[in-house]
Every structure is written in structure tokens, then in C-alpha cells.
């Protein structure tokens, strides 16, 4: 099947066709795929936070809420540390299993390294595919340590940062720059000791709304859904341009990583024949080679 | 004073001249400075790890060990979350105060945002300055969350990752990709419960040497110093090329962030007139503008 046929089949409910399209978004036919899809505005909700904060439970709760509104929902789980290959469900995503049999929910794990341009380069294309297939919203879940919170901020609006009660998570989040990218903060497991204190501490640190949640029970869920909707309503050209800027930079970096002249320039620097600053200028002056 | 005069004064012991040179490394005269210094091979020890693991105490212990060998030592503290401006000592760096009055030790904090090309772009130039002034080794300390561990890996060899006992730190380090960049792992506070278990867990995860340390008492310090020396002795052209590659990519990204056409391309994407992939290609095709 060619791309338009795959899109038609996926829109008709073929999970297999949807999977094929998502695989194309990660491979050398990405350009062809994007040409057919055209530039599309997708609603993307990012969910990030430190390990153990309850991101997957929060995502499962959000999926339930959107399904209750009759919307089709896609979840992209971005986990560079996961041993599962691209396309596999995360093995420990137990709480999502309630939705696994629901044809209105598509769950995809982007986990493999070494794909064309890396993980960062796959996310905007995967989002474009899911939006074209009628999934709204697309929820992008990342582990929220290392590089990934920057990448999710580049595609998602709003970025929801999930933290557990206790000083550790809040301090870690601040140090990791998570508070900077947060549009909505959620203190999950809010029935635990220290939740109120954590909410107070976070409110002193950020102007973003700080909500409480007990994800498995759905306590606080309606307010989170409303905060996400309110943020989307307040979107404006400046914010869209900021996200576009971050996406462009992320994709440009992915392209430079596979630049045909990078190895030669690195060898020159390693041999002491030039310095890294001059080599970086030279890299940017040379064409990056054919896409894909 | 011009650059050669500043270098002469700094080599003669002027702390003020050394500070001026480091400030030049962060500003628009960086190119001129690097031309005078020439490409130099500096020995750089990176120290990173999660907050609270005892990085600063470890760095202070290493400084003491290298001073005991009669070597002049520089410490670059890279902390994007620090409120202190570039050039200031970190306020809480109490344990370094033993070395603050020692003219054989130079401590510099790179903490300000918004410098030319950002923090990442300042580190290789600062290292080049310190190496030219006769500091060996240069210890680069970073907070080890977010982006900084990737940057330290680009300049440092070896990268020493400092963790505290307990499952939390080890799991966090694995998730954050810290184990991947670690050349030497240190379980600090090794007199605490759980240290042996943490060592065992880490040895199952990595092939890098895992050492124990009680930094304030110097227990385990000679073995750490030897592991760092052994790693430096084993350096080879491939490893040097790998570091050069990471530095070039980091610097190229810093240049793209201030590309004169980025805002226009972001607006095009935000308006739906093109997609982020095509815009990234276009960004790479256009000259990045004058350096600085």
C-alpha cells in the first residue's frame, strides 16, 4: 500500500495500517509521508516528571477522561531508557491495559535508539501522523530526566509535569529545569503525607497552576482536564512560534549528528589541527547531505 | 591589556588577569582569544551526579590530592540552576574554602545564562584558557541533571559520576543516561548503609570501574586518583575524536540557536506554511551569520 492508501485504511480503523504509518514516520520515507500529510496543527499534551511520580497512571486517567468525552486518544510513550523496541507496548504499562482493547485508544512506544535522526526527530512526525488519523489529543509521555523534557516541550502544549509529594521531587524538578517547561504542575499521590507542603513549595517557585491528583481514584482529574483545556484555549502565535523554534532546533541537531563531514572534522580537532569552535563553523557551512 | 599580555600576567600569578581571560572566553572576543591560545590538549576530569551525592566534597578531595602532587588545579563549576553570576564562587561551596586562599587552585563558576552561545559554548573555551595557564588537571563539575551531563562528557575524560548509596540514586542515574557517560563510578558516603548493595547493583549495570569513597575523610581517594590517571593513560585517537564530535555538535547547536533566520522560519511553521522538518533543512542551508 502507498501512503494515501495506508492513511485511508488507518482512518477506517486498521490498527496495522496505523502502525505502518508510524513506522514510516521513523524511517527514510518520512519526507514522502509528511508531504502527503501536509503541515497540520495537532493538539499535543505532554506529560513528564521524574521516575516514580506516577506519569503512566496520570496518562491512563487522562485517557479515561477524554474517552468519556467521546474523543479518540493517542499516547506516545517516549522512553530512551526502555529496552523495548519501537512499536512495542511498554511491558510495565499495566495500568494502560484497561485501554489496550479500546479501538479509540492508540498507544505507541518510541523507545529504540539509532532510528533515523534519533528519537527526537521521530516525535513531531509521529504526532503529525496521529493527528491526521483523527486522534485528539495526542498525549506524549516522557521520563522527564535528561534531554527528553526539552523535546516534549518542543511539541507539547501544555506540558504537564507530574511530581510526587516530598521535597526530593520538587528540588530535583527545579534542578532539572522541569519547572521551566511546566505549563501545569500536578502533585500526584496527593493523599500522601507532605502533599500540601509540596504544593506550597511549588507555588512559591512557579507561576504555572499547581494541582493535586490521586490518579488511580480520579480525584482532581476534572480540574486537570480543565487546566489543560484552558491552556490550549490561551494558545497564541508567540507560543506556537516558540514551540516551532524548539522543534526546528531539535531537528537541525538530529541532522547534524549524521552530517557526512562530522567524522572528518572531529578527527581534525582530535589531532589538534583546528579547534572545536572553528570546526562547528565549518560544519554549518557545509551542506548536510540528502535528508534520510 | 591585550590577550598576550593578559596571558603573561596570568601565568605570572595574577588572579585578576586569569579572571579577565575567562570572561573573554565567554564573550564576543572568544575567537581572538582562541586564535592566540591555539588548539591545546587539556586534561579534563568531569565530575557529575545527582544533587546531594557529594560532588563538591569529592571535587574538594581531588583538589587536595592533586595539590599534594604539586600540581596546579582549576575547578570549573557548571551549574545552570545557580543564581550566582559567571565568575562568582558558588555561595555554598563551603568545603572548597580550604583551597580558596591557595594560589595553586583556581575556582570559577560558570552559572549565568544568556552568555554568547550559552553555557555549553563557554566550557571548551574556558578549559582552553585554564590549560594554557598551566592548570592540570581542569576539573569540570556539573549538576548531572538535564543537559549538563552530555556537555561534560563532551569535554571531560574521564567522566566521574558520583552517587550516594541507595537504590534511588542508581536508578535515577541509569534513567538519566548518567551510566552511559560514566568512565568511573563513585559510590560516595560509602560508610552509610546500603553502599555495598549499590556497588553491586551498579557493577551489574556497567563495565566502568565502580569505586567507594568517603570524601571528607579521604577514604578511597588514592584509588579514585589512580582510576582517573589510568583512564587518561588509556586515551586514544578514537576517544579523542568522540569527544571532539560531541563538542562540535554542542557548539553548532549553540550557533543555530542565535541564527538570524530562526525566528522567521519558526513563524512560518507556526502559521502552518511549512513543517518543522523542512524548516530545519532550510536553517542548515543558510549561513549562520558572523560568529559572536
Interface residues (C-beta under 8 A of the other chain):
Chain A: X30 X31 X34 X38 X39 X40 X41 X50 X51 X80 X81 X124 X125 X128 X143 X145 X146 X147 X149 X150 X171 X172 X174 X175 X176 X177 X237 X240 X241 X242 X243 X244 X245 X247 X248 X249 X251 X252 X253 X254 X255 X256 X257 X262 X263 X265 X266 X267 X268 X269 X270 X271 X272 X273 X274 X275 X276 X277 X278 X279 X280 X281 X283 X284 X285 X287 X288 X291
Chain B: X30 X31 X34 X38 X39 X40 X41 X50 X51 X80 X81 X124 X125 X128 X143 X145 X146 X147 X149 X150 X171 X172 X174 X175 X176 X177 X237 X240 X241 X242 X243 X244 X245 X247 X248 X249 X251 X252 X253 X254 X255 X256 X257 X262 X263 X265 X266 X267 X268 X269 X270 X271 X272 X273 X274 X275 X276 X277 X278 X279 X280 X281 X283 X284 X285 X287 X288 X291
